[in-house]
Amino acid sequence: MNDLISIDEVARIAKVSRQTIYRRVKQNKFPKPVQVQRTKARGPRTVNMWKKSEVMGWLMKGNDPAWLKQPVRDIQNAVEDKPGEIRPRLTVQEEKPFWENHLLLAVVGGVLAAVAYQLFGG
């Protein structure tokens, strides 16, 4: 059951709107949802949910060429995401170089090494 994902998650993975998903389902160009009973007292008794494996299989087969043209990292994140988990994604422009991420650690390590040398070795 935890392989089922909501329309919002399907739209996020496929990088299209909810309306596009429903339009493609109606045109038989996207996997059909399954009806799942809800436990809440209010609202609809059933909701549409998709099997993540079917959605990913459909996308990986190249049925949506625009989806395959995105960066490999985004495709890997879509495949590895857990249902319901929202992870921030960095674009190539936002990603910092390796040395900027670890510069502070290197400076602090150097200062601590100098203090230790003065106290114990020097």
Summary of the structure (lengths in Angstrom):
residues: 122
radius of gyration: 23.1
end to end distance: 63.9
largest distance: 77.7
contacts: 246
relative contact order: 0.12
helix: 52%
strand: 10%
